[in-house]
Structure formats: structure tokens, C-alpha cells
Amino acid sequence: MRIRPVAVVVPPQPTRAPSDVLVALRDSASVGLGFVPLGLAFGALCVHSGLDWWWAGLSAALAFGGSFEFLLIGLVVAAAPLASIALAAFMVNVRHVFYALSFPLHRISGRLGRTYSTFALCDEAYALASGEQARSWSGRRILRVQFLLHLYWAGSATAGALLGSLIPAGVTGLDFALTALFTVLALDAVHDLRGDLPTPLLALLSALAARLLVPGQMLPAAFALFTAGLLIRHLTRSGKPSHA
């Protein structure tokens, strides 16, 4: 009598879903790692400007506005009036008002969660949470991504301040790190416009006009001209009849 082999069917083992923290780490890693060299440069610049090392970490944790924080170093060192600092903060960060119009804040539950999400809203968090791939993200996932980006920035700024003493005093260009970053981002944005150049051209013309007309107040003047140009363009386009 011949014995036939019996096939043993092993049920598939359920795959374990990654934890929420690992998912948030994966979501924020690409942008967060980009924060590290910028934060290190910011922390080192703080120390080389004569500020105490803890100032970098405190500013990164409480202000959390990369471009404004670089500007704030010069304002603090120059003992600028609070009114000038407040005006500079408003002009640099006013774009966040427009971010909030399309940021998925409605998915976040609780007053505390919405408050922190509003505070931690930065360019990179907006880009991650408002993209096509993030339409299914929960409020907790968005909050975790924002918190990790905040942690990347504050941690790298503190590390840069602690290591800043190791950088020779003759080294220059640390204050250009943010300018270099936004130059790269601007080039990528122009590349993605696919032939539609009015917006970057309008920004360039606004900056040149502000530089020629009011060189002492170039930043607020450029922002004002650019905003006025965008409003005029919007009103002009909205007034044109649409063709079927």
C-alpha cells in the first residue's frame, strides 16, 4: 500500500502594521533630514554672533520660523526695537495666513492639538500635509509629522550652537545657508511651473523695484509690491469672461 504525501497548508501570518511613530518618522524623514544642516548652521551662527548657546535652542523651540530666526539674530545683536522685530516677524511669516486656508486643520481634534498645529505650521509641514499623498492622513498623523519637524529643527539648532565653538572665527557664509536653501526651492518651483513664469517674474521685479526705490526698507517694500501685484493679477483674471 502506497502512502500519499499530505500537503500541509500553513495559514499566512498577519503582517504587523508599522507603528504610528514609525510612519511619522518615514513621512518626515526626507524633509527633517534637510533641516539638520540648516539648523546646525543657525546654531553656529548664533554663537558666532555673540549670543549664548542656549539662545539657539530656545529660539528654535519658541519661534520655529527658520527664515525669521536667521533675521532675528541680526535684530537682537543690533538691539532693534520690539516694534521693528514685530513688523519683521509679520512681514516674513504673513504667508502662513494663506497656508491656513488649505491646510487640513479640520482633521485635528481638540483645541490643544489645533493650537499646536497652527503654531508648528511651516513651509515643509504644509507641503507634506497638503499634498495628494496626504489626503488620507489622520489628524494624529499630521500632528506627529509636525512635532518631528519641530524636533529636527530645535535639536539641530541646539547641536549647532554647542558645536559652534569648534568652527574657526574666520569662517563666513553661515548666514547664507537659508538663502541658499530658498534659492534651490525657488529653482525647483520655477521648474515645476511648466512655462508659467509670471509669478517668479513678478517677485523678481518687486525685489528690484524695492531695492531701487527704498533700499533701506527693501524687505517690507518688496512684500508689499509683490502682494499688490498678485491682487491686481487676480482681479484682472477674474474679470475676464471665461470661454467655453
LUMFIKOL-757215 format. One record per residue (C-alpha): x, y, z; residue in three letters. Coordinates in pm, whole numbers, padded with zeros to 5 digits, always signed. Example, Ala and Ser with C-alpha at 12.3 -4.5 7.8 and 13.67 -1.06 7.14 Angstrom:
BEGIN
+01230-00450+00780ALA+01367-00106+00714SER
END
This chain:
BEGIN
+00000+00000+00000MET+00146+00331-00109ARG+00117+00626+00125ILE+00047+00954-00046ARG+00214+01264+00095PRO-00021+01505+00258VAL+00029+01873+00181ALA+00025+02084+00490VAL-00122+02428+00432VAL+00023+02688+00664VAL-00211+02985+00708PRO-00046+03316+00619PRO+00075+03508+00917GLN-00083+03851+00954PRO+00159+04127+00870THR+00216+04367+01152ARG+00140+04723+01060ALA+00414+04975+01143PRO+00353+05187+01449SER+00225+05542+01418ASP+00562+05678+01530VAL+00749+05484+01260LEU+00501+05603+00998VAL+00551+05964+01109ALA+00928+05917+01102LEU+00905+05786+00748ARG+00679+06073+00642ASP+00903+06344+00789SER+01248+06192+00730ALA+01317+06343+00388SER+01230+06696+00497VAL+01353+06660+00856GLY+01699+06548+00750LEU+01714+06859+00533GLY+01657+07063+00850PHE+01972+06926+01011VAL+02246+07111+00818PRO+02035+07428+00819LEU+01979+07404+01195GLY+02347+07337+01256LEU+02434+07649+01057ALA+02177+07852+01251PHE+02308+07736+01588GLY+02668+07805+01490ALA+02571+08148+01359LEU+02406+08230+01694CYS+02725+08154+01886VAL+02948+08339+01639HIS+02718+08642+01666SER+02791+08667+02038GLY+02473+08501+02171LEU+02476+08227+02434ASP+02445+07867+02311TRP+02104+07816+02471TRP+01959+08105+02270TRP+01957+07893+01952ALA+01757+07608+02104GLY+01517+07844+02280LEU+01453+08042+01963SER+01405+07725+01758ALA+01158+07584+02012ALA+00954+07900+02075LEU+00972+08088+01745ALA+01006+07795+01500PHE+01036+08018+01196GLY+01357+07935+01012GLY+01381+08237+00783SER+01269+08478+01054PHE+01509+08326+01308GLU+01807+08399+01084PHE+01681+08755+01054LEU+01615+08771+01428LEU+01982+08713+01509ILE+02081+09040+01345GLY+01791+09225+01506LEU+01879+09100+01854VAL+02250+09173+01814VAL+02167+09523+01691ALA+01924+09573+01985ALA+01641+09660+01746ALA+01317+09796+01896PRO+01039+09547+01964LEU+00818+09725+01710ALA+01075+09662+01435SER+01106+09296+01536ILE+00728+09256+01538ALA+00697+09416+01193LEU+00973+09194+01054ALA+00807+08885+01202ALA+00475+08980+01045PHE+00618+09052+00702MET+00826+08732+00689VAL+00557+08499+00824ASN+00240+08654+00679VAL+00239+08381+00413ARG+00125+08137+00682HIS-00213+08312+00683VAL-00267+08191+00327PHE-00133+07844+00412TYR-00405+07806+00673ALA-00676+07839+00407LEU-00590+07498+00258SER-00410+07325+00546PHE-00617+07027+00675PRO-00659+07170+01024LEU-01017+07040+01038HIS-00888+06683+01072ARG-00716+06761+01400ILE-00937+06719+01705SER-00909+06909+02030GLY-00828+07271+02098ARG-00477+07189+02218LEU-00400+06989+01904GLY-00526+07263+01672ARG-00333+07527+01867THR-00006+07338+01836TYR-00069+07254+01470SER-00126+07623+01397THR+00193+07714+01583PHE+00401+07442+01411ALA+00275+07522+01061LEU+00584+07575+00848CYS+00650+07560+00474ASP+00765+07198+00485GLU+00477+07078+00705ALA+00231+07246+00471TYR+00391+07082+00168ALA+00374+06737+00330LEU+00023+06758+00476ALA-00144+06932+00182SER-00013+06711-00096GLY-00202+06448-00288GLU-00043+06162-00091GLN-00164+06308+00241ALA-00537+06319+00166ARG-00595+06011+00381SER-00378+06123+00673TRP-00546+06142+01011SER-00513+06440+01241GLY-00283+06245+01474ARG-00053+06159+01184ARG-00032+06525+01081ILE+00044+06630+01437LEU+00320+06371+01471ARG+00481+06486+01149VAL+00472+06848+01264GLN+00616+06758+01604PHE+00902+06562+01448LEU+00986+06851+01213LEU+00985+07082+01516HIS+01216+06839+01696LEU+01452+06814+01398TYR+01486+07191+01387TRP+01524+07257+01760ALA+01763+06964+01810GLY+01990+07054+01519SER+01995+07423+01620ALA+02099+07329+01975THR+02365+07091+01845ALA+02496+07358+01609GLY+02526+07606+01895ALA+02712+07356+02114LEU+02948+07268+01829LEU+02980+07626+01709GLY+03286+07690+01923SER+03474+07431+01715LEU+03429+07637+01397ILE+03710+07887+01339PRO+03613+08251+01379ALA+03723+08334+01025GLY+03462+08110+00863VAL+03197+08313+00680THR+02880+08230+00491GLY+02680+08065+00769LEU+02414+08333+00737ASP+02381+08245+00367PHE+02260+07890+00441ALA+01892+07985+00439LEU+01932+08198+00127THR+02090+07901-00049ALA+01806+07673+00061LEU+01534+07906-00065PHE+01726+07960-00389THR+01717+07587-00453VAL+01347+07570-00360LEU+01274+07863-00590ALA+01455+07695-00880LEU+01254+07378-00823ASP+00931+07578-00811ALA+01016+07757-01137VAL+01095+07421-01296HIS+00754+07287-01191ASP+00567+07584-01339LEU+00598+07433-01688ARG+00620+07757-01878GLY+00406+07976-01649ASP+00660+08237-01535LEU+00455+08543-01429PRO+00472+08472-01053THR+00853+08439-01018PRO+00898+08723-01266LEU+00665+08941-01060LEU+00860+08853-00744ALA+01191+08944-00912LEU+01056+09276-01041LEU+00915+09358-00696SER+01253+09291-00532ALA+01439+09503-00790LEU+01192+09790-00760ALA+01214+09784-00380ALA+01593+09778-00397ARG+01600+10084-00623LEU+01320+10286-00460LEU+01357+10213-00087VAL+01685+10028-00027PRO+01663+10083+00347GLY+01327+09904+00369GLN+01370+09655+00086MET+01202+09355+00252LEU+00869+09513+00352PRO+00854+09714+00030ALA+00918+09406-00185ALA+00650+09211+00001PHE+00403+09497-00039ALA+00473+09531-00413LEU+00451+09157-00468PHE+00121+09132-00277THR-00024+09424-00471ALA+00087+09266-00798GLY-00075+08934-00709LEU-00401+09108-00617LEU-00405+09308-00940ILE-00336+08995-01144ARG-00612+08805-00964HIS-00866+09085-01017LEU-00767+09115-01382THR-00803+08744-01447ARG-01128+08709-01254SER-01279+08996-01454GLY-01216+08829-01788LYS-01506+08626-01928PRO-01444+08253-01949SER-01460+08086-02291HIS-01628+07755-02327ALA
END
